[in-house]
Amino acid sequence: MLLDGYQHEVHSHCETGSILNVLRYNGIQLSEPMIFGIGSGISFVYLPFVKINHVPISAFRRLPGKIFSRVCKQLDIEFELKTYSNPAKAMDELDRVLDKGIPANLQVGVYHLNYFPPEGRLHYNIHTMSVVGKENGDYLVSDSIFDGIQKVPYEEMKRVRYAPGAFTPHGKMYWITKVPENIDLHQPIVNGIKISVREMIGYYFWLIGTKGIRYFSDSFRKWPEKLGEKTSRQYLLQQIQMLEIAGTGGSGYRYIYGAFLKESAAILKQDWINDVAVEMGQVGNRWREFSHIAAQYIKTRENFHNSFNEMADILLDISDKEHAIFYKLKKVSQ
């Protein structure tokens, strides 16, 4: 049966939505943008040497569990986060956690999830959902990007927890064990922003943060000559799937982060952060423009070289704008 008192709600992003629902079950009320910001969820990584369906991937989010662990550490929430080499033991642990009345968040692959629509069944192994009960051998799943509670059979649950391919979950599961009586958001907000500043503009590694966006732009511009039209279109299609289908994507994450900055400006009483929030929303618009041009090209297959050059120019502009935003956020204080 469903855990007593658990309320399912739909949210923008699978991990932050699942965290919000679980925190509320534990008596902590936070917005999804606040969870995303405190958890330093905003990111960009281009991984040309890691491929899904033979295509290099771009990641716009932290790996599953990272936002959760950061939020818990910032708010002094005690938690467990584990992976398991043995699937049977992983399933037994899930049952034990549920028997204690505790919802468990899981990292899963979506390709074999029964409730996912066909167009969403990608070989994508970094989806997050909450297991919130058991009924007649089926697990009751609260997936924050779907309406209502879903039912997943035992064998299917075990299969998606050990989906093969890039970023295989290895049964990853995490859950809350104890929450503090009172929470002060001031220092967690500042800490979350500073971590994001470091990860977006502070690393020398060229595949991460704004440097990563610039490197991706340079690589992207070379695809037509290097790969030819057919392969370039295949690469582009998967980038758009990763950007707009398998997750909230570039634009969505930027809008969420802008909302976090607006909420933070009021809490910290630093009005200048509102201006940065507006700029972040404008960057989200540029990510959306990139996706729109890509979709138009994939649909019409017209202006092959010009389309790729135009999209590469947008990525360069995004890199510059995001660098300027996070440079301004360096001065945030409690």
N, C-alpha and C positions, 0 to 999 in steps of 0.2 A: 504494500500500500504506500501511498504518497506520504512523505514525512510530514508530520502534523505541524501546521503553521507555515509551510513553504508556499510562497506565491511566485508563480511564473509570470514574467513580463518580457516583452520583446524589446530589444535594444539595437543599437547601430552595429556593434562589433561583437564577435562571439566571445572573446576572452573577457573584455571589460564588462560586457553584459552579464556573463556568468558570475563574475566577481561581485557585481552590484547585487544580483539576486541572492547570492550566498551571504554577503555582508548584511543585507537587510534581514535575512533569516536569523542572523546573529545579533540583531538589534542595532546595527550601524547604518545610518542613512547618509549615503554619498551619491553625488551625480556621476553619471558615466564619464563625462569629461574630466571631473576631478580625479577619478580613479586612473584614467589614462595619463593624466599629467603627473600625479604623484608617483605613478609607476614608471614614469619616463618611457612611455610606450612609443613615442614618435621616433622614427628611424629611417635610414635608407642604407641598403647594402646591395651591391652588384656582385654577383658570384659567377663569373664566366666559366669557372672550372667545376661548378656544381650544376648538374643539368636535370631537368624533369622532361621526359619525352624527348631527350636529345637537345633540349633548348636551354641555354643559360638562364638563370633565374635572377630576378630582382626582388628584394624583400623590403616592405614598407613598415614592418612591425618587428617587435622583439619575438624571440622564440616563445612558444606557449609555456606558461609558468613563470616567466621572468617578470611580467607586470604584476602578477599575483604575489610573488615573493618580495618584490620591492615595496608594494603597497603594505604588505604585512609588516615588513621590517620598519618602514617609516612610521607606522601607526602602533608599533609595539604589540602586534597581534601574533600570537603563537600559532605555528602551523607545521604540517608535515608535507614534504615533497619527495616522492620516491619514484624510481623506475625499477623494473623487475625483469630478471633474465628468464624466469619461469612463468609462462602464461597462467598456469593453474594457480600458482601462488598469488599472482596479481589479481585474479578473480576472487580468490578467497579473501584477500585483504579488502577488496571492494565490498564484499558482503559483510565483513566485520565492521567496517566503518558505517555502513548503512544501518546495521543492527544497533549501533550506538546513537542513532538519530542524527547523524552528521552527513550533509550532502558532500559529494566528492566531485571535484573537477577533473576531467580526463582530457589528455591530448589524444586525438584519433585521426585516422585517415577517413576521408569522406566517400571514397569510390564505392564502397560496399555498404554504406549506411542506407537502410531500407526507406527512410523517410525523405532522403534527398531527392530532388527532381532530377531527371536524366541529364539536363543541361548543366547541372551543378556537380555531377559525379566526375570530378577530376582526380588524378593521382596526386592528391593534396593532403599531406599528412600533418598539418599543423593547425587543425581545427580544434576548438575547445567546446566542451559541453559539460553540463552538470548532471550527475546521476542522483536522483532524489527519491528513490524508492524502488520497490520490487513487487511484482504482481503476477502470480501464476507462472513463475519462472522467467518472466520478462522484466527487463530493467526499465524503470520509468525515467525518462530523460527530459531535462529542461534545457533546451537549446535556444539561446536568447535571440536567434535570428529567425525562429519559426514560431508560429502561433501554437499555443497549447502544449500539453505534455505528450511526448512521443514514447512509443514502446519499442524496445530493441531486444530481441531474443538473446539468450546466453551465448550461443556459439557465434552469432554475428557481433556481439559486443567484444568477445575475445579476438575476433578477426580484425576489427577496426582498431583495436588497441595495439595490434602488432602488424599493421599494414606495412608491406615492404616498400622499398624505394628510398628516395631522399628524405631525410628528417624522420626516419621511422620512429614511432612513439616509444617503443620499448615498454609499453604498459604504463607510461607516466601518469601519475595520479597525485593530486595535492588537495589538502583539506585543512580547515581551521580547527584548532584544538582549544584556544582560549582567547578571549577578547578583553581589552582593558575597560574599566568603568567609564573613563572620560577620554576624549580625543581632542587635541588641539591641532588644527591644520596648518598653523603658520610655518613652523619649521619644516614639516613634510613638503609643503608647497615649494619652499625655497630649495630644499634638497633635490626635489624632483626636477626642478628647472635647471639647476646646476649640473645634474647628471646628463640631462638632454643636451645642454650646451657643450659639455665635453664630448659627448658621442657624435654630435652633428658637426662641430667645427674644431674640436681639440685633438683629434687623432691625426697622426702623420700617414697612416695606412690609406692608400689611395682608393680603396674600394668601399669606404665607409663614409657616411654623412654627406656633406655637401661636396667633398672631393669625389665621393663615389658617384654622385649625380653627374658631375662634370666628366668623369671617366666614362660613365655609361653613355653620355651624349656623344663623346668622341668615337666610341665603339659603334654606337647606333648609326652614326653618319656613314660609317664605312661598310655597313652590311650590304647595300645594293651592289657595290663593286666587288666585294669580297665573296659574297654568298650567292648572288644572282637573285632574280625576282621571286622565284618559288620559295626558296629557303628563307629569304628575308621576310616574306609574308607569313610564313609559318612561325618564325621567331617573333614577329610583331603580334600575331594572334595570341600566342601564349603570354606575352607581356601584358596584353590587355586583359586576358583571363585572370592573371595574377593580380592585376591592378584593380579591376572592377568587378570580378565575379568571385574569385576565391579569397574573399576578405574585403575589408572596407576600402583598401586601395590608397593611392597617393592623395587624391582630393579629399576623400572622406576623413582620413586621419588628420589632415591639416585643418579641416573644419572643426573636428572634435578638439584638437589642440587649441585652436582659436577660442573656442567656448571655455576651455579650461583657463586660458589666460584672462579672459573677461571675468570669470568667477574669482580668480585669484586676485585681480586688481582690487576688487571690493573687499576681500578678506584682508589683504595686506595694506590696504589704503594707499596704494601707489597708482595714481590715475594714468601715468604714462604707459602702463602695461596695456591699457585699453587700446592705445594706438597700435601697439605691436600685435594685439589680437586682430585688429582690422587688417593689418598687413598679412597676417597668416591666412586669413580668409581669402585675400586676393591671390596668394600663392595657391590655395586650393582651387581657385578658378583656373589658374594656369595649368595645373595637373588635369583638370577636367577638359580644358581645351586640347591638351595633348591626346587624351583618350578619344575626344570627338573626331579629331583629324585622323587618328589611326582607324577608327571605326568606318569613317567615310572611305578611306583608301581600301580597306579590306572589302567593303561592299562594292565599290565601283572599279577598283584596280586601275585607277587613272592617276596620272602625274606621279609615277613611281619615284623617280629621283627627287623631284621637288617636294613631295610629301615627306620623305625621310629627312631631307634637309630642314624643312620647316619644323618638324617635330624635334629634331636635334637642337635647333635654335631655341625652342621653348624650354628644353631641358637645361640648356646653358643659362637662360634667364632665371629659371627656377633655382638653380644652384646659387647664383649670385644673390637672389632675393632671400633665400633661406639662410645663407651665410650672414647677411646683414641683420636678419631678425635675431638669430641666436647670438650674434655679437652684442646686440643691444641688451639681450636678456642676461648677459654676464653681470650686469650691475644690480640685479635683483637682490633685495635684502629682506630680512624678516621685519 
